[in-house]
Amino acid sequence: MNKESRALFWGLQHQQAENEILPLINETTAKAADPYYEMKPLFWALSYNASVEVVRQLIQAYPEAANEKHADEEWTPLHYAEKLNLESLKLLLSKCPDAVRQKDARGELPLHWAVEHDAPIDVVETLLCEYQEAAYQKDNLGRLPIKLAMDNEVKEEIISLLSRANPEGAATVPVALSADLPPSTIGLIFAGPGSQYISMMGQVRDMPAVQRMLEKAEEILGVSILDVCLNGPDETLQDPINCQPAIYIAGLAALEKLKAEKPEVAQRPLAVAGLSVGEFTALTAAGVFTFEDGLRLVKARAAAMKEAANLQAQAMLTVAGLSETKVKALCEEARKRAGPDSVCQISNYLFQKGFSVAGTKAAVVECLSLAQEAKALQARLIKTGAGDHTHLMEPAKKALEVELRKVLPRMKRPTCQVFMNVDAQPIDWTVMPDRIIRQLALQMTSAVRWRSCVEGMLNAGVTEFYECGPLKQLKAMMKRIDNAAWSNTTNVEV
């Protein structure tokens, strides 16, 4: 990619003024794909709400772009209708009229995208005028456009328009919601670091959906993560570069297993949550990320965290059986003993009297000794632990935020509640993706509030939990959070 192309992508991403972007558009720059996602500038322009004149010039410089599809997700430029004004939409329709009938990899038409994200009413109306049958088309999950509109509580004008376009579909949605689909009380939870083990994913490796994920993962990671999981050696699997992607993939593989065994459970959770890197799995399960984007982020996250951990000696330990006040006091004493600039703090609030402590190695080792002296029920160093979820990860936070910004144009709002690690508060379809980015970046340097996430899910109405992923890490902690919830937690192991 030449300098002019880089400048064009940068200008589109940072929403520079039209008069700054137009001089950068020519036949060469308009047809050059970015090296990361292999998307042409037209897709970037539509993602970042570029002006209609910028869109027009890109199409004039490279007309073929109007009829191209994303290599993996199969969406067309018209799938960005949710972000377009009427003038830009009409321009695209004049250049790629057939795109209004084309579905992406999820079986969604441009109309599905538009109504799901509460697009302007004139945009929805124009899409329907161009392809009236779209109101009758279902996506891969069997959802009509009106079902998406009602699930996401979009403008009444849109629901009314879709009801007129497909009266039969409109009539079935309320029945399905009230009878066939009662309010969900399901919670899906996804494991984090420490749950990995040699031979995991062996029992689901032959599932077609898992095979496809593993094939895509090998392209993105440059290594067969299945081979690492099955054959090791253990130190290779424990390396964050492999461990974090493996946990992400294993959680989604378990979700595919749950879909095959209990589709009514897997497809309609009330809420989801994931521990540490498991939060990326949860967000992918909630539709915020595609599998590929989520994995690329996890890969970048793992590399950034490993680099930050190598800047100075770091460590992590688990402590159980002491109060929060006591553990904080031990951390303070450990910092004093270890000397200036040392770090030692609670990094994970896991369950009642159950914590992870992370920081600089000397201080954490001091804390281990102090916890043992204080008669903790358990105090042990984590073999591969580092200063995760402390300010020692500030360099990793900055690096991850850059990668998150790249993915922002393709992020969607969650299809269910997602309880986030940083504050244990839920996000849902009303939350814009840029807020999710801030939460994920902040997670790198903030303590994980896992106990509060689970309690929040219970307060929201979850009565039945499914732990998706390797081992039974989260169910074991569930017993110390809420015994009744532990009795209603099922492991979906891989």
C-alpha positions as CSV (number, residue, x, y, z in Angstrom):
1,M,0.0,0.0,0.0
2,N,1.5,3.4,-1.0
3,K,1.6,6.5,1.1
4,E,-1.5,8.1,-0.7
5,S,-3.6,5.0,0.1
6,R,-2.6,5.0,3.7
7,A,-3.6,8.7,3.9
8,L,-7.0,7.9,2.4
9,F,-7.8,5.2,4.8
10,W,-6.6,7.4,7.7
11,G,-8.7,10.3,6.5
12,L,-11.8,8.1,6.2
13,Q,-11.3,6.5,9.6
14,H,-10.8,9.8,11.3
15,Q,-13.7,11.4,9.4
16,Q,-11.7,14.2,7.9
17,A,-13.4,17.0,6.0
18,E,-14.6,16.3,2.4
19,N,-12.1,18.8,0.9
20,E,-9.2,16.9,2.5
21,I,-10.3,13.4,1.4
22,L,-11.4,14.1,-2.2
23,P,-7.8,15.0,-3.5
24,L,-6.7,11.5,-2.2
25,I,-9.1,9.6,-4.4
26,N,-7.9,8.2,-7.7
27,E,-8.1,5.0,-9.6
28,T,-5.1,3.5,-7.6
29,T,-6.2,4.5,-4.1
30,A,-9.9,3.6,-4.7
31,K,-9.1,0.0,-5.6
32,A,-6.4,-0.6,-3.0
33,A,-7.6,-2.8,-0.1
34,D,-6.3,-2.3,3.4
35,P,-3.9,-5.0,4.4
36,Y,-5.7,-5.9,7.7
37,Y,-9.3,-6.5,6.6
38,E,-8.8,-6.4,2.8
39,M,-11.7,-3.9,2.5
40,K,-11.7,-1.3,-0.2
41,P,-12.0,2.4,0.6
42,L,-15.7,2.4,-0.4
43,F,-16.5,0.1,2.6
44,W,-14.5,2.3,4.9
45,A,-16.2,5.5,3.6
46,L,-19.6,3.9,4.3
47,S,-18.5,2.7,7.7
48,Y,-17.5,6.1,8.8
49,N,-20.4,8.1,7.4
50,A,-18.4,9.8,4.6
51,S,-20.3,12.4,2.6
52,V,-22.2,11.5,-0.5
53,E,-19.6,13.3,-2.7
54,V,-16.8,11.1,-1.2
55,V,-18.9,8.0,-1.9
56,R,-19.6,9.2,-5.5
57,Q,-16.0,9.9,-6.2
58,L,-14.8,6.5,-4.9
59,I,-17.3,4.7,-7.1
60,Q,-16.4,6.8,-10.2
61,A,-12.7,6.0,-9.6
62,Y,-13.3,2.3,-9.1
63,P,-16.9,1.3,-10.2
64,E,-16.3,-2.4,-9.5
65,A,-16.3,-1.6,-5.7
66,A,-20.1,-1.0,-5.8
67,N,-20.6,-4.7,-6.6
68,E,-18.0,-6.3,-4.4
69,K,-18.6,-8.3,-1.2
70,H,-16.6,-8.6,2.0
71,A,-14.5,-11.8,1.6
72,D,-15.6,-13.5,4.8
73,E,-18.8,-11.8,5.9
74,E,-20.3,-11.4,2.4
75,W,-21.9,-8.1,3.1
76,T,-22.2,-5.6,0.2
77,P,-21.9,-1.8,0.3
78,L,-25.6,-1.6,0.6
79,H,-25.6,-3.4,3.9
80,Y,-24.3,-0.2,5.3
81,A,-27.8,1.3,4.7
82,E,-28.2,1.6,8.5
83,K,-25.6,4.4,8.4
84,L,-26.6,6.1,5.2
85,N,-28.8,9.1,4.4
86,L,-31.3,8.9,1.6
87,E,-29.0,10.6,-1.0
88,S,-26.1,8.2,-0.4
89,L,-28.6,5.2,-0.4
90,K,-30.0,6.2,-3.8
91,L,-26.5,6.7,-5.2
92,L,-25.6,3.1,-4.2
93,L,-28.9,1.7,-5.5
94,S,-28.2,3.3,-8.9
95,K,-24.7,1.6,-9.0
96,C,-25.5,-1.8,-7.4
97,P,-29.3,-2.4,-7.7
98,D,-28.9,-6.2,-7.2
99,A,-27.3,-5.7,-3.8
100,V,-30.7,-5.1,-2.3
101,R,-31.5,-8.8,-2.8
102,Q,-28.1,-10.2,-1.6
103,K,-27.7,-11.7,1.8
104,D,-24.5,-11.7,3.9
105,A,-23.0,-14.8,5.6
106,R,-25.6,-14.5,8.4
107,G,-28.5,-14.5,5.9
108,E,-29.3,-10.9,6.4
109,L,-30.4,-8.5,3.6
110,P,-29.6,-4.8,3.7
111,L,-33.2,-4.4,5.1
112,H,-32.4,-6.6,8.1
113,W,-29.4,-4.4,8.9
114,A,-31.4,-1.2,8.5
115,V,-34.3,-2.2,10.7
116,E,-32.1,-3.9,13.3
117,H,-30.2,-0.6,13.8
118,D,-33.1,1.8,13.7
119,A,-32.1,3.4,10.4
120,P,-33.9,6.6,9.1
121,I,-37.5,5.8,8.1
122,D,-36.9,7.0,4.5
123,V,-34.0,4.6,4.1
124,V,-36.1,1.7,5.3
125,E,-39.0,2.8,3.0
126,T,-36.7,3.0,0.0
127,L,-35.2,-0.4,0.6
128,L,-38.7,-1.9,0.7
129,C,-39.7,0.0,-2.5
130,E,-36.7,-1.5,-4.3
131,Y,-37.4,-5.1,-3.0
132,Q,-40.8,-5.6,-1.4
133,E,-40.1,-9.3,-0.9
134,A,-37.4,-8.4,1.6
135,A,-40.1,-8.1,4.2
136,Y,-40.8,-11.8,3.9
137,Q,-37.1,-12.9,3.9
138,K,-35.7,-14.6,7.0
139,D,-32.1,-14.6,8.1
140,N,-30.2,-17.7,9.2
141,L,-31.8,-17.7,12.6
142,G,-35.3,-17.6,11.0
143,R,-35.9,-13.9,11.9
144,L,-38.1,-11.7,9.7
145,P,-37.1,-8.0,9.5
146,I,-40.2,-7.2,11.6
147,K,-38.9,-9.6,14.3
148,L,-35.6,-7.8,14.4
149,A,-37.4,-4.4,14.5
150,M,-39.6,-5.5,17.5
151,D,-36.8,-7.2,19.3
152,N,-34.7,-4.0,19.1
153,E,-37.6,-1.7,19.9
154,V,-37.0,0.6,17.0
155,K,-39.2,3.5,15.9
156,E,-42.9,2.8,15.7
157,E,-42.9,4.2,12.1
158,I,-40.6,1.3,11.1
159,I,-42.6,-1.3,12.8
160,S,-45.8,0.1,11.2
161,L,-44.1,0.1,7.7
162,L,-42.9,-3.5,8.0
163,S,-46.4,-4.5,9.3
164,R,-48.0,-3.2,6.2
165,A,-45.3,-4.7,4.0
166,N,-45.8,-8.2,5.5
167,P,-49.1,-8.4,7.5
168,E,-48.8,-12.2,7.9
169,G,-45.3,-11.8,9.5
170,A,-46.5,-9.0,11.7
171,A,-49.4,-11.2,12.9
172,T,-47.0,-14.1,13.9
173,V,-44.5,-12.1,15.8
174,P,-46.7,-11.2,18.9
175,V,-47.9,-14.8,19.1
176,A,-44.3,-16.1,19.0
177,L,-43.2,-13.6,21.6
178,S,-46.0,-14.4,24.0
179,A,-46.5,-18.1,23.5
180,D,-43.7,-20.0,21.7
181,L,-41.0,-17.7,23.1
182,P,-41.6,-16.9,26.8
183,P,-39.2,-14.5,28.4
184,S,-35.8,-16.1,28.7
185,T,-34.1,-16.7,32.1
186,I,-30.9,-18.2,30.6
187,G,-27.5,-16.9,31.3
188,L,-24.4,-18.0,29.4
189,I,-21.0,-17.6,31.0
190,F,-17.6,-18.0,29.4
191,A,-14.3,-18.9,31.1
192,G,-11.1,-17.0,31.2
193,P,-7.4,-17.8,31.7
194,G,-6.6,-20.8,33.8
195,S,-9.3,-23.0,32.2
196,Q,-7.1,-24.2,29.4
197,Y,-5.7,-27.8,29.4
198,I,-4.1,-30.2,27.0
199,S,-6.7,-32.2,24.9
200,M,-9.4,-29.5,25.1
201,M,-11.7,-29.2,22.1
202,G,-11.0,-32.8,21.2
203,Q,-14.7,-33.8,21.6
204,V,-16.1,-31.1,19.4
205,R,-13.4,-30.9,16.7
206,D,-15.5,-32.8,14.2
207,M,-18.6,-30.5,14.4
208,P,-18.9,-28.7,11.1
209,A,-19.3,-25.3,12.7
210,V,-16.3,-25.8,14.9
211,Q,-14.2,-27.0,11.9
212,R,-15.0,-23.8,10.1
213,M,-13.9,-21.7,13.1
214,L,-10.7,-23.7,13.4
215,E,-9.9,-23.2,9.7
216,K,-10.5,-19.5,9.9
217,A,-8.5,-19.4,13.2
218,E,-5.5,-21.0,11.5
219,E,-5.5,-18.3,8.8
220,I,-5.7,-15.5,11.4
221,L,-3.3,-16.9,13.9
222,G,-0.8,-18.6,11.6
223,V,-0.8,-21.7,13.7
224,S,-3.2,-24.7,14.3
225,I,-4.7,-23.9,17.7
226,L,-6.3,-27.3,17.7
227,D,-2.9,-28.9,17.4
228,V,-1.6,-26.8,20.3
229,C,-4.7,-27.7,22.4
230,L,-4.5,-31.4,21.6
231,N,-0.7,-32.0,21.5
232,G,0.9,-29.2,23.5
233,P,3.4,-29.2,24.9
234,D,1.9,-27.6,28.0
235,E,4.2,-24.6,28.0
236,T,3.1,-23.8,24.5
237,L,-0.5,-23.8,25.4
238,Q,0.1,-21.7,28.5
239,D,1.8,-19.0,26.5
240,P,-0.7,-16.1,26.4
241,I,-0.2,-15.9,22.6
242,N,-1.9,-19.3,22.3
243,C,-3.8,-19.5,25.6
244,Q,-6.1,-16.5,25.0
245,P,-7.1,-17.4,21.5
246,A,-7.6,-21.0,22.6
247,I,-10.0,-20.0,25.4
248,Y,-11.9,-17.7,23.0
249,I,-12.4,-20.4,20.4
250,A,-13.2,-23.1,23.0
251,G,-15.9,-20.9,24.5
252,L,-17.6,-20.5,21.1
253,A,-17.1,-24.1,20.2
254,A,-18.9,-25.0,23.4
255,L,-21.7,-22.6,22.4
256,E,-22.0,-24.5,19.1
257,K,-22.3,-27.7,21.1
258,L,-25.1,-26.1,23.1
259,K,-26.8,-25.0,20.0
260,A,-26.8,-28.6,18.7
261,E,-28.0,-30.0,22.0
262,K,-30.3,-27.3,23.2
263,P,-31.0,-24.7,20.5
264,E,-33.8,-23.0,22.5
265,V,-31.3,-22.3,25.2
266,A,-28.3,-21.2,23.1
267,Q,-30.2,-18.8,20.8
268,R,-32.1,-16.9,23.4
269,P,-30.1,-16.0,26.5
270,L,-31.3,-13.2,28.7
271,A,-27.7,-12.3,29.5
272,V,-24.1,-13.3,29.0
273,A,-20.8,-12.6,30.7
274,G,-17.2,-13.7,30.4
275,L,-14.2,-13.6,32.7
276,S,-11.3,-11.5,31.5
277,V,-10.6,-12.7,27.9
278,G,-13.9,-14.6,28.2
279,E,-15.6,-11.2,27.9
280,F,-14.6,-11.2,24.2
281,T,-16.3,-14.6,23.8
282,A,-19.4,-13.3,25.5
283,L,-19.5,-10.2,23.2
284,T,-19.1,-12.5,20.1
285,A,-21.9,-14.7,21.4
286,A,-24.1,-11.6,21.8
287,G,-23.4,-10.6,18.2
288,V,-21.2,-7.6,18.8
289,F,-18.2,-9.1,17.0
290,T,-17.9,-11.6,14.2
291,F,-15.8,-14.6,15.1
292,E,-13.0,-13.3,13.0
293,D,-12.9,-9.8,14.4
294,G,-13.2,-11.2,18.0
295,L,-10.3,-13.5,17.4
296,R,-8.1,-10.8,15.8
297,L,-8.7,-8.6,18.9
298,V,-7.9,-11.5,21.2
299,K,-4.7,-12.2,19.3
300,A,-3.7,-8.5,19.5
301,R,-4.7,-8.4,23.2
302,A,-2.5,-11.4,24.0
303,A,0.5,-10.0,22.2
304,A,0.1,-6.6,23.9
305,M,-0.2,-8.1,27.3
306,K,2.8,-10.4,26.9
307,E,4.9,-7.4,25.7
308,A,3.7,-5.4,28.7
309,A,4.5,-8.3,31.1
310,N,8.0,-8.5,29.7
311,L,8.8,-4.9,30.7
312,Q,9.5,-5.9,34.3
313,A,9.1,-8.9,36.5
314,Q,5.4,-9.5,37.3
315,A,3.3,-12.1,39.0
316,M,-0.2,-13.1,40.1
317,L,-1.5,-15.1,43.0
318,T,-4.9,-16.4,44.1
319,V,-6.1,-15.8,47.7
320,A,-9.1,-17.5,49.3
321,G,-10.5,-17.4,52.8
322,L,-9.7,-13.8,53.7
323,S,-11.9,-10.7,53.6
324,E,-11.5,-8.0,51.0
325,T,-10.4,-5.5,53.7
326,K,-7.7,-8.0,54.9
327,V,-6.4,-8.7,51.4
328,K,-6.2,-5.0,50.6
329,A,-4.2,-4.5,53.8
330,L,-1.8,-7.3,52.9
331,C,-1.3,-5.8,49.4
332,E,-0.5,-2.4,51.1
333,E,2.0,-4.1,53.4
334,A,3.6,-6.0,50.5
335,R,4.1,-2.8,48.6
336,K,5.9,-1.2,51.5
337,R,8.2,-4.2,51.9
338,A,8.9,-4.5,48.2
339,G,10.0,-0.8,48.0
340,P,9.2,2.2,45.8
341,D,7.3,1.7,42.5
342,S,6.1,-1.7,43.4
343,V,2.6,-2.8,42.5
344,C,0.3,-5.2,44.4
345,Q,-3.4,-5.0,44.2
346,I,-6.6,-7.0,43.8
347,S,-7.0,-7.8,40.1
348,N,-10.0,-10.1,40.2
349,Y,-13.0,-10.1,42.6
350,L,-14.0,-13.7,42.0
351,F,-16.3,-14.8,44.9
352,Q,-16.9,-14.1,48.6
353,K,-13.4,-14.1,50.1
354,G,-11.9,-15.2,46.8
355,F,-9.5,-12.9,44.9
356,S,-6.6,-12.7,42.5
357,V,-3.8,-10.3,43.4
358,A,-1.4,-9.1,40.7
359,G,1.5,-6.7,40.4
360,T,5.3,-6.6,40.4
361,K,6.8,-9.9,41.2
362,A,8.7,-9.0,44.4
363,A,5.5,-7.4,45.9
364,V,3.3,-10.3,44.9
365,V,5.7,-12.8,46.4
366,E,5.7,-10.7,49.6
367,C,1.9,-10.8,49.6
368,L,1.9,-14.6,49.2
369,S,4.0,-14.9,52.3
370,L,1.8,-12.5,54.2
371,A,-1.4,-14.4,53.1
372,Q,0.1,-17.7,54.3
373,E,0.9,-16.1,57.7
374,A,-2.7,-14.8,57.9
375,K,-3.9,-18.4,57.6
376,A,-5.6,-18.0,54.2
377,L,-7.4,-21.1,53.1
378,Q,-5.5,-20.9,49.8
379,A,-2.6,-18.7,48.7
380,R,-0.6,-19.8,45.6
381,L,1.2,-18.2,42.7
382,I,-0.3,-18.7,39.3
383,K,2.3,-20.3,37.1
384,T,1.8,-18.0,34.1
385,G,0.4,-15.0,35.9
386,A,1.4,-11.4,35.3
387,G,0.3,-7.9,36.3
388,D,-3.1,-8.4,34.5
389,H,-5.8,-5.9,35.3
390,T,-3.4,-3.4,37.0
391,H,-1.9,-0.2,35.7
392,L,1.1,-2.4,34.6
393,M,-1.0,-3.2,31.6
394,E,-1.3,0.5,30.5
395,P,0.9,-0.1,27.4
396,A,-1.3,-3.1,26.4
397,K,-4.4,-1.0,27.0
398,K,-3.3,1.6,24.5
399,A,-2.3,-1.0,21.9
400,L,-5.7,-2.8,22.2
401,E,-7.6,0.4,21.9
402,V,-6.0,1.0,18.5
403,E,-7.1,-2.4,17.3
404,L,-10.6,-1.9,18.8
405,R,-11.0,1.3,16.8
406,K,-10.2,-0.6,13.6
407,V,-13.1,-3.0,14.3
408,L,-15.6,-0.3,15.3
409,P,-17.3,0.1,11.9
410,R,-18.3,-3.6,11.9
411,M,-19.3,-3.9,15.5
412,K,-23.0,-4.3,16.2
413,R,-25.1,-3.7,19.3
414,P,-25.6,-6.7,21.5
415,T,-28.6,-8.9,21.0
416,C,-28.9,-9.5,24.8
417,Q,-27.6,-8.1,28.0
418,V,-23.8,-8.4,28.5
419,F,-22.5,-7.8,32.0
420,M,-19.1,-6.1,31.7
421,N,-16.1,-6.9,33.8
422,V,-15.1,-3.3,34.7
423,D,-18.2,-2.2,36.5
424,A,-20.5,-5.3,36.4
425,Q,-23.1,-3.3,34.7
426,P,-25.1,-4.6,31.8
427,I,-25.0,-3.2,28.3
428,D,-27.7,-4.1,25.8
429,W,-29.0,-3.1,22.3
430,T,-29.3,0.6,23.4
431,V,-25.6,0.9,23.9
432,M,-23.5,2.2,21.0
433,P,-20.3,0.2,20.2
434,D,-17.9,3.0,21.1
435,R,-18.9,2.6,24.7
436,I,-18.1,-1.1,24.5
437,I,-14.6,-0.1,23.2
438,R,-14.0,2.1,26.2
439,Q,-15.1,-0.7,28.5
440,L,-12.8,-3.3,26.9
441,A,-9.8,-1.0,26.9
442,L,-10.4,-0.1,30.6
443,Q,-10.6,-3.8,31.5
444,M,-6.9,-4.1,30.8
445,T,-6.0,-1.9,33.8
446,S,-9.0,-2.4,36.0
447,A,-10.0,-5.2,38.4
448,V,-12.5,-7.7,37.1
449,R,-15.7,-7.7,39.1
450,W,-16.8,-11.3,38.4
451,R,-18.8,-11.9,41.5
452,S,-20.8,-8.7,40.9
453,C,-21.4,-9.7,37.3
454,V,-23.0,-13.0,38.4
455,E,-25.0,-11.2,41.1
456,G,-26.2,-8.7,38.5
457,M,-27.3,-11.5,36.2
458,L,-29.3,-13.1,39.0
459,N,-30.9,-9.7,39.8
460,A,-31.8,-9.3,36.1
461,G,-33.8,-12.5,36.2
462,V,-31.3,-15.3,35.2
463,T,-32.3,-18.5,36.9
464,E,-30.3,-21.1,34.8
465,F,-26.6,-20.8,33.9
466,Y,-24.6,-22.6,31.2
467,E,-20.8,-22.4,31.5
468,C,-19.4,-22.7,28.0
469,G,-15.8,-23.7,27.6
470,P,-13.1,-25.9,29.1
471,L,-13.1,-27.3,32.6
472,K,-15.5,-26.1,35.4
473,Q,-13.8,-22.9,36.6
474,L,-16.8,-20.7,36.8
475,K,-19.2,-23.3,38.3
476,A,-16.7,-23.9,41.1
477,M,-16.8,-20.2,41.8
478,M,-20.6,-20.1,41.5
479,K,-20.9,-22.3,44.5
480,R,-19.3,-19.6,46.6
481,I,-21.3,-16.8,45.0
482,D,-24.8,-18.3,45.2
483,N,-25.5,-21.9,46.1
484,A,-28.9,-22.0,44.4
485,A,-27.4,-20.7,41.2
486,W,-24.6,-23.3,41.5
487,S,-27.3,-26.0,41.6
488,N,-28.7,-24.6,38.3
489,T,-25.4,-24.3,36.5
490,T,-24.6,-26.7,33.7
491,N,-21.2,-27.2,32.2
492,V,-20.9,-27.4,28.4
493,E,-17.4,-28.7,28.2
494,V,-15.2,-29.2,25.1
